[in-house]
Amino acid sequence: MTYVNTLWNSEKEVDWLSARDSYWKYVKSSHFAIEIEFDSLNTNAVKLMNSEEWYEFLLYKYFFWKYTARNRYVTTTAQLKKYKTTPYGLDELYLIKKKIFDLDKEDIVSGLKIASLIKGLGTAGASGLLAVLFPANFATVDQFAVKALLTLDNLPEKMLVSSMNPHQLKIKDAVILVEIMKNKAKELNIKFTTSFWTPRKIDMILWVVQR
């Protein structure tokens, strides 16, 4: 049985906490500060940002956090920077923020569709933004989550996950993945009588176990 299988079925919270803590071992030193900030982000402060502050948050913080490879950061931010050079671009970007904060947090589809309107963000990038802003409702979906889940023997959604392209996830794929992580977080909170576990913490663990 693989480590992922063992952990996924573990009845001991210490096993899950250990896996979550190991996440920090793989964070680049250049990104440690932003990881710490995002781990307990003041979401209300982001909600109150004006259009310029929101743009800079995305450019210098979120995109920097999400796209750790230099070339990916350059190409994705090149798209984002178009808001700065387009008439009323920042107003358009600000309107997307308003929609993000107004959405029903239980509506995963709408959340992903709205966040993916931001230039430079695909499905994975959109999910990450939502997970950072609303960790109790969303999770980051990426190739690592897919590959980790595929190693589970008794995952009910395994056939659906196996049909996904890990490198080109669609919104319908992301919905399935987020729901899997939401359900696992809920299961752990019930099992361990806590409110600590969130979909975001589950995605951190799935990212780690593929290392």
C-alpha positions in Angstrom: 0.0 0.0 0.0 1.3 3.4 -1.0 2.0 6.2 1.6 -1.0 8.1 0.1 -3.3 5.2 0.6 -2.1 4.7 4.2 -2.5 8.3 5.0 -5.9 8.7 3.3 -7.3 5.9 5.5 -5.5 6.8 8.7 -7.5 7.2 11.9 -4.7 9.2 13.6 -4.7 12.9 13.3 -1.0 13.0 14.0 -0.4 11.4 10.7 -2.3 14.1 8.9 -0.7 16.9 10.8 2.7 15.4 10.1 1.9 15.3 6.3 0.7 18.9 6.4 3.7 20.1 8.3 6.0 18.5 5.7 4.6 20.9 3.2 7.0 23.6 4.5 10.0 21.5 3.7 9.4 21.8 0.0 8.7 25.6 -0.1 11.4 27.6 -1.9 13.2 30.0 0.4 12.3 32.8 -2.1 8.6 32.0 -1.5 8.6 31.2 2.2 7.4 34.7 3.2 4.4 34.7 0.8 3.5 31.1 1.9 3.4 32.2 5.5 1.2 35.2 4.6 -1.2 33.2 2.5 -1.5 30.5 5.2 -3.4 33.0 7.3 -4.4 35.6 4.8 -6.6 38.5 6.0 -9.3 38.0 3.4 -11.2 41.0 4.5 -8.2 43.2 3.8 -8.2 41.9 0.2 -11.9 42.5 -0.1 -11.4 46.2 0.9 -8.6 46.7 -1.7 -9.1 49.4 -4.3 -8.5 48.6 -8.0 -4.8 49.4 -7.9 -4.1 47.5 -4.7 -6.0 44.5 -6.1 -3.9 44.5 -9.3 -0.7 44.7 -7.3 -1.9 41.9 -5.0 -2.3 39.7 -8.0 0.9 40.7 -9.7 3.3 40.7 -6.8 1.7 38.3 -4.5 -0.8 35.8 -5.9 0.9 35.2 -9.3 4.3 35.1 -7.6 3.0 32.5 -5.2 1.2 30.4 -7.8 3.8 30.5 -10.6 7.1 29.6 -9.0 8.8 28.8 -12.2 10.3 32.1 -13.6 9.1 31.5 -17.2 5.6 30.8 -16.1 5.5 33.9 -13.9 6.7 36.0 -16.8 4.1 34.6 -19.3 1.1 34.7 -17.0 1.9 38.2 -15.7 2.3 39.5 -19.2 -1.4 38.7 -19.6 -2.3 40.3 -16.3 -0.4 43.5 -17.1 -2.7 44.1 -20.0 -5.2 45.5 -17.4 -2.7 48.3 -16.7 -2.4 49.3 -20.4 -6.0 48.9 -21.5 -8.5 51.7 -21.0 -10.7 51.0 -17.9 -8.7 47.7 -17.5 -8.2 48.1 -13.8 -11.9 48.8 -13.4 -12.7 45.5 -15.3 -10.3 43.6 -13.0 -11.8 45.3 -9.9 -15.3 44.2 -11.0 -14.1 40.6 -11.2 -12.9 41.0 -7.6 -16.3 42.2 -6.5 -17.9 39.2 -8.2 -15.5 36.8 -6.5 -16.4 38.2 -3.0 -20.1 38.3 -3.8 -20.4 34.7 -5.0 -22.0 31.9 -3.1 -18.9 30.1 -1.7 -20.7 26.8 -2.1 -21.1 27.3 -5.8 -17.7 25.9 -7.0 -18.6 26.2 -10.7 -19.5 29.9 -10.5 -16.4 30.6 -8.4 -14.0 29.0 -10.9 -15.7 30.6 -13.9 -15.5 34.1 -12.3 -11.9 33.7 -11.1 -10.8 32.4 -14.5 -11.9 35.6 -16.1 -8.7 37.1 -14.8 -6.2 37.3 -17.6 -3.4 34.9 -17.1 -5.4 32.4 -15.0 -6.5 29.1 -16.3 -8.6 26.6 -14.3 -5.7 25.7 -11.9 -4.7 29.3 -11.4 -8.3 30.3 -10.7 -8.7 27.4 -8.2 -5.6 28.5 -6.3 -6.8 32.1 -6.0 -10.1 30.9 -4.6 -8.3 28.5 -2.2 -6.1 31.3 -0.9 -9.1 33.6 -0.4 -11.6 31.0 0.9 -9.6 28.0 2.2 -12.7 26.6 3.9 -14.6 26.4 0.6 -12.0 25.8 -2.1 -8.8 23.9 -2.9 -6.0 24.3 -5.4 -6.4 21.8 -8.2 -3.3 20.8 -10.3 -1.4 17.9 -11.7 -0.1 16.9 -8.3 -3.6 16.6 -6.8 -4.6 14.4 -9.8 -1.6 12.2 -9.6 -1.9 11.7 -5.8 -5.6 10.9 -6.0 -5.0 8.3 -8.8 -2.8 6.3 -6.4 -5.8 5.7 -4.0 -7.2 2.3 -4.2 -10.8 3.0 -3.0 -11.5 6.5 -4.3 -15.1 6.5 -5.5 -14.4 9.1 -8.1 -11.2 7.4 -9.4 -12.6 6.7 -12.9 -13.5 10.4 -13.2 -10.1 11.5 -12.1 -8.4 9.1 -14.4 -10.1 10.6 -17.4 -8.6 14.1 -16.6 -5.6 15.6 -18.3 -3.5 16.7 -15.3 -1.8 19.4 -17.4 -5.1 20.8 -18.9 -7.7 20.6 -16.2 -11.2 21.8 -17.2 -13.7 23.5 -14.9 -15.7 20.3 -14.6 -12.6 18.5 -13.6 -11.8 21.1 -11.0 -15.3 20.8 -9.5 -14.8 17.1 -8.9 -11.3 17.6 -7.4 -12.5 20.4 -5.1 -15.4 18.3 -3.9 -13.2 15.4 -3.1 -11.0 17.6 -1.0 -14.0 19.3 0.7 -15.4 15.9 1.6 -12.1 14.7 3.0 -11.7 17.8 5.1 -15.3 17.4 6.4 -14.6 13.7 7.2 -11.4 14.6 9.1 -13.2 17.3 11.1 -15.9 14.9 12.1 -13.4 12.1 12.9 -11.1 14.3 15.0 -13.8 16.5 16.4 -12.2 19.7 15.1 -12.7 22.5 12.6 -9.0 22.6 11.7 -9.2 20.8 8.4 -10.0 22.6 5.2 -10.0 21.8 1.5 -6.9 24.0 1.2 -5.0 22.0 3.8 -5.9 18.8 1.9 -4.5 20.2 -1.4 -1.3 21.1 0.4 -1.0 17.5 1.6 -1.7 16.1 -1.9 1.0 18.4 -3.3 3.5 17.1 -0.8 2.9 13.4 -1.2 3.8 13.7 -4.9 7.2 15.0 -4.1 
